[in-house]
Amino acid sequence: MNSIIKKPILTEKATTDSEVNNRFAFVVDHKANKIEIKNEIERIYGKTVVDVRTMRYGGGKAKRKYTAKGIAEQRNSLWKKAIVTIAEGETIDLYENI
């Protein structure tokens, strides 16, 4: 897609939320803010965005691995999820590009 919107989230919970509440979930760049996400969704899909909610995942405490070469620490990768609410009566077809 582009640098801000990475991919849509197509889980059972996200699909139900899109059908019932007109909300769609996307994996977005972890540095993007709500205004940038709103403008990008409106540009790509041509729909009116009412609300954007974001959640950050990853990072946190590093995991330790004891290997033959010594102790290696690795953090979880950072990623951000955006829940986008579309105006009443509009919908996004996420399966058109598959």
WOCORBEL-V953194 format. One record per backbone hydrogen bond with DSSP energy under -1.0 kcal/mol. CO is the residue of the C=O (numbers start at 1). NH is the residue of the N-H. If there is no record, write none. Layout:
[[CO;NH] [CO;NH]]
This chain:
[[4;29] [5;2] [7;27] [11;15] [12;16] [13;17] [14;18] [15;19] [16;20] [17;21] [17;23] [22;86] [24;84] [25;9] [26;82] [27;6] [27;7] [28;80] [29;32] [33;37] [34;38] [35;39] [36;40] [37;41] [38;42] [39;43] [40;44] [41;45] [42;46] [48;87] [51;85] [53;83] [55;81] [57;79] [59;76] [63;74] [65;72] [67;70] [70;67] [72;65] [74;63] [79;57] [80;28] [81;55] [82;26] [83;53] [84;24] [85;50] [85;51] [87;90] [92;94]]
